[in-house]
Amino acid sequence: MTSTQQPQEPHGDGHGHGHGHAHGHGPAAPVSRHLRKVIAAVLIPFATAVAVGLVVLWPGGTPGHEPTGVGFDRQTEQGKVVAVEQVDCKDVNAAQVPPTGDTSTPEGREAVNAQQGQCEKATVEVTTGPDKGRRFTEIVQPDAPRQLHEGQGVVVAYAPDAPRDLQYSVTDVNRKLPIAVLAGIFALAVVIVGRMRGVMALIALAASFLVLTLFILPAIIQGSNPLVVAIVGSSAIMLIALYLCHGLSARTSVAVLGTLVSLLLIGLLGSLFIGWASLSGNTDDNTGLIHGLYPEIDMSGLLLAGIIIGSLGVLDDVTVTQTSAVWELHQADPTMGPRRLYRAAIRIGRDHIASVVNTLVLAYAGASLPLLLLFSIAQSSVGTVANSELVAEEIVRTLVGSIGLVASVPITTGLAALVVSADRPGPGAGEQRPARAGGGGRRRRAK
């Protein structure tokens, strides 16, 4: 009676990286030279095309424009609240007489409230720019969502065409320090838990941010097709992130191929349904400002580019997980054929599908919560809410991304099962046969 074969354990320094999504895996078993050539024949032209796309579409610089003074397109400086005193609201708002005595409307209530209670009179000093040291006053209503306190850092907007006393106003608070501290805690946690893999993940994150800020955004502003820019930029991010975090191996290459096919599917579906649903991509003040400043930008193409880039991060997780599952199953039982491997790995994938789809839907719902709350206050029907362009954009974004995620599981699992089953390493590849019963002890995994 033969003994049941057990999964092999990595030998060495104990740097296994196992966790619930099966990302933690030791060195991948080697594949044959022939199979490496086949994978390289697919990926090298793809990587070359991405590099050429980066060179051809690389922006020469962001086109200049005159600041409109609206929204984010304002000239801003840093400031600091140097003093705060309590004043009577009626005294500082004496000129703001309500047009009517009707308090049944929001405008009427706001006008009346502006003359009641104790307001804050904040003295703000400009700390950057040509007017550094200049001071101005800011009146804060008692029910204002943003209250000021002495010593607080603020962002001030500068309107050069306004009267001198009204040129500066507080537009936001300075949140750089808490955000920097939170980012530091995040980086520390990633390095402590992930060790070297965590360091590589942070490097990949920084590289992704650079591609986004130095290539994708300026190229779109310069007038390049947003869809083409998104595909090229996303592909570059995918190649950098996957190979940096998971190593240059056949296993990672299969995950890259699965991610690429899924991204293409998302692009096709997104293009189809954005056009069919007549989504313009110009639905709020920010997109309206972009269109006003750069009318040559295709806003519906920008919407599609956002769908592709937004889906990429979760796609990476799914494809790496499924590829790793297939490889580990094959190493546990090298006699499994592609069909058995696929069936075993797809069971893991079904659990992953349920979690990532729910995560994606809840993420988009959370981001749109204030908008959904407004519709709820208006007591709009579900059909009315779903038909509005603001909500329809999020529905299309969520469903197209989710379809791509669901499809990535069988696509990547099938590719991995075919690749690992077709592999027949030669005697020099370092692959060892499974130990026979009583073979005596643990084997060293081939490196």
N, C-alpha and C positions, 0 to 999 in steps of 0.2 A: 504494500500500500504506500503510495507516494504521499509526501507531505504537501500541504497547501502552500503555494508560493506566496511570500510576503513582499510588500513594496520595499524596494531598496532604499537605504538611508544614505544621505550624503556623508562622505567621509571628510574629516578635516577639522576646521577651527570652530565649528558650531554656528556658523553664520547662516543658519536657515532662516527664512523670512516668511514662514507660513502664517496665513491668517484666513479669515472667513471667505474672502473672495479668491483664494488660491493664487494671489499674486506672489506670495512668498515661495519661491522655489529656488533650489540650488542650481548649479550649472546645468544647462540643458545637455541631454545626451547628444553625442555627435551624430551628424547625418553624413550620408555618403557624398563623395566628391561630385558625383553626377547630379544629385539632388540639389546640392549647393549651387551648381552651375545653372540649373533650371530656375531656381529662385532668383539668382543674380540676374539672369537674362530678363526677368520681369521687372525687378526693382531698380536696376541700374538705369534703364531708359526712363523709368518714371522719375527717379531722383534727378536725372539730367534735365528732364523736361521742367521739373519744378525750379531747378537752378536757373534755367534759361528764362522761365517766366518771371522770376525775381529780378533778373537783370533787365529784361525788356520793360517790365512794368514799374521798375523802381522809380519813385517820384523824385523829381528834381528839386522839390520844395513846395511848400504850401502856398497857393496863390494869396496875395495880400488883399485886404479890403478895409474900408473905413468902418470902425466900430459903430454899430447901430444904437448902442446904449440900451438894448432890449435883452432881457433874460441873461444868458451866459455871455453874450457878446457885449460886455461892458468893460471899460477900463477900470481895473481894481488895484487897490493898494492895501497894505496891512495897517492896522491901527490898534490902539489900546484904550480901554475905558479908564480914565484917570480919576473920575469923580462921578458920584450918583447922588441926587437929592430928590426928595419927595416934593411934588408941587400939586396944586389943585388942577384937575383936568380942565375945568371950566376956564381957568386963566390962560392956559397954554393953547386952548382950542376955541378962543373967543370968536374967531372969524368963521368957524365951521358951524354955521347955524343950519339945523335940519331944514330941508326944503318944505317939509310938511310935518305935522305933529303925529302922523300915522306911524305907530310902532308895530303894525302887523306885518310889515315887510322886513327882510333882513337889512336893507339899506336904512330904513327908518330907525330900527333898533340900534344899528351900529352908530348912526349919527347922534342919537340921544345918549348912548353909553359913552361916546367920546367926550361928553361934557360933564360926566359924573365921576365921582370917586377921586382917588389919589393916583396921579401918574408919576413916572420917573423921568427926571431930566438928567440925561447922561452926558458928560463932557468927554469927547473922544479925541485922542491925539493921533494924527497920521504919523506912522513910524517908518514908512518907506516912500520912495519916489521924490520928485522935485519939490514937493510941498512938505517934506518931512519936518515934523515939529508943529505944523499947523493944527489948530484945535477947532472943533465945531460941536454943536449940541444936537442931541437926538432925543426926541420925546417918545417914551414907550407907554402905551396904554396899559391899564391894569389887566385887561383880558388878552393881551398880545401873547401869541404862542412862544415868542422869544423874549425873555427878560435879560437885562444886562446887569452886571455887577462890577464893582471896582476891581481893576487889575486884569480883567478879562481881555483876551486877544480877539479882535474882530477883523472882518474883511469889509473894507469900505469901497463903495463905488464912486467913481469920479465922472462928473458931467461937465466938461469944459465950457459948454455953451450956456449953462445955467447961471443965474445971478450968483455972485461970489458966496453969499451966505448959504446957498443951496447946492453948491457944487459937490459937496461930499455928503454921503449918507451911509449908514450901516446896512449892509446887504446880507451878512452872514456872520457866524462866529468862526474863530480859528480852531479847527479840530486836528491840526497836524500832530500834536503831541500824543493824544490818546490813540490815534490811528497808528502812529509809529510804534508805540508801546505794544499795542495788540498784534501788529505784524511781527514784532520781535518775539513775543510769546509764541505765536504760531510757528515761526521758524525754529525756535528752540525746541518746541514739542516735536516737530517733524524730525529734527536731527537726533534727539534723545531716543525716540522710539524707532525711527527708521535707520539710524546710523548712516552708513555710507550710501545706502539707497535713498535715505532721506535727503542727504546732501545733494545727490544727483537729481532728485525730484525738485529741489529748490533751484538748482541751476537750470533745469528744463523750464521751470515756471518763469524764471527771469528771461530766458531766451524767448519764450512764448510772448511775454509782455513786450519785448523789444520788437519782435516781428509785427505785433499788433500796432504799436505806436510809431515805429519807423517806416513800416511798409504799408500795412493794410489801410490805416486811417488816412495818411497823406495821399496815397494812390487814389483812393475814392474821391477825396476832395479835389484832386488834380483833374478829375474827369474820367478816369479809367472805369471800365465796366465793373460795377460792384460784385457781380457774380463771379467773373473771372478772377478778380483780385482775391475774393474770399476763398475760391478753390485753391489758388496758388499759395496764398498765405496759410490756409488751414493744412494743406499738404506739407508745407515746410515745418509748421508747428508739430504735426503728427510725426514726421520723420525724426525731428530733433528730440521730442519728448520720449517717444517709445524706445529709440535706440539708446538714449542716455540713461533712462531709468531701468531698462530691462536687458541691455547688452546687445551686441551685434551677433545674432544667432538666427537659425532657421525658425525657431519658435516665434521670435519677435517679428521676423519678416512675414510670417503667416498672419500675425495680428495686424500688421500694416496693410496687407492685402485685403483682409476682412473689413478694416476701417475704411479703406479707399472705396470699395464696392458699396458699402453702406452710405458713405457720403454722397456718392454719385446718385444713389437712389433717393436720398433726401433732397438733393438738388433738383432732380427731375420732378418729384412729387410737389415740392414747394413751388417750382415754376408753373406747373400745371394749375394748382389750386389757387395760387395768388392771382393768376390771370383770370381763372374761371369765376372766382369770387369778387373780382374787380377791386382788389385791395390796392390802394394808392401808396400806402406807406407814409402818408402825410396826414397824421391824425391828431397832433397836439402842437403846443406852442414851440417845442424844441425842434420837431421835424419841420414845422412851418418856417422857423427861422433859418434852418439849414437850406431849405428850398429857396427861400428868399435871397440868401447870400450867394448860393451856388446853384442856380436854376438848371445847370447842365447835369447835375447829379440825378440819376434814375432812382427815385425814392422807392419804387416797388422792388427794384434790384437790390437796394440797400436792405430792405426788409428780408429778402431771400438770403442775402449774405449773412445777416444776423442769425437766421435760422441755422445755417450751416455751421457757423462758428460756435453758436450756442450748443449744438448737438455734439460737437467734437469731443469735449471733455468726458461726457458720459460714454460715448462710443469707445474711447480708448479703454475705459475700465471694463466694458463688456467684452471687447474682443480679446484683450489680454487674459481675462479670466477664462474664457472658453478655450483659448489656445493652450493655456497652462493645464486646464483640466484634461484635455485630450492627451497631452504629453505625459502627465503623471499617470493617467490610466494605462497608457501604452507601456510605461516603464514598470508599472505594477504587474501587468500581464502582457508580455510581448507577443503572445499568440493571438491576441484579439485582432480581428479583421476590421476593415473600415466601417462596416455596418454596425458591428457590436460597439466599436468605439463611439460612433455617432450616437447610438441609442443611449449609451451610458452617459455621455457628456451632455446630451440635450436635456436629460433630466435635471442636471445641475443648472443648465441654462434657463429652464422654465422658472425655477425659483428666482433666478437673477432678473428675468423679465418682469416678474410681478413687483419686485422691489424698485427697479429703476424707473419703470413707467409711473408708478405711484409717486416716486420722488420728483420726477420731472413735472407731472401735473400739479403737485402741491407747490413746487417752486414757482411756477408761473402764476398759480392762483394767489400765492402770498404776495408776489410782486404787484398783482392787480387788485389787491384787497380794497384799497380806497375807492377805486373805480366801481368795483362790484357793490360796495357799500352805498355809493351814490344811487345806483340803480335800485337797490333794495329800499332806500328812503323814498324814491320816486314810485315805488310799488309797481315797477315794470314787470311784465310777464317774462318768462324764460325765453320765449321766442323773440321778443323785442330786444332783450339784452343780447342774445346771441347774434342777432342780425346787425347790431350796431358795429361800425367798422373797428372801433377801438377794441371791443371784445372779440370780434371775428378774427382780427389779427392774432390775438393770443390763442384762440382755438386752433387756427391753422398752424401756428407755430408749434403748439403742444402736440397736436395729432401727427403732423408730418415728422417731427422729431421722434415721437414715440414709435411710429411705423418703422422708421429707420433703425431704431434701437431693437425692436422686436425682430426685424429681418436680419440684423447683424448676428444674432445668436445662431440660427441655422446656417447662415452663410459662412461664418468663421469656423463653426464646429465642423461643417462638411469639408472645408479647405484643409483644416488641421488633420482631420481623420484621413483624408486622402494622402496628404504629404507624409505623415508619420508612418502610415501603412505601406506606402510605396517605397519607403526608404529601406535599402538593403546594404548596410555598410559592409565594406570589404574587410578582409582579415586585418588590414592595417589601420582601420578606422577606430580601433580601440573599443568596439562594442563587444561585450562578453555575453556568452550564452547564460540562460538562467541556471542556477545551481541545482544539481540533482539532489534527491533526498539523501541526507546524510553527508552532503558535500562538505560540511564542516566549516561553519562560521560565516561571517559577513564578508561580502565582497566590496572592494573599492569601486565606487561609481566611476565610470569613464569620464574623463575631463574633456 
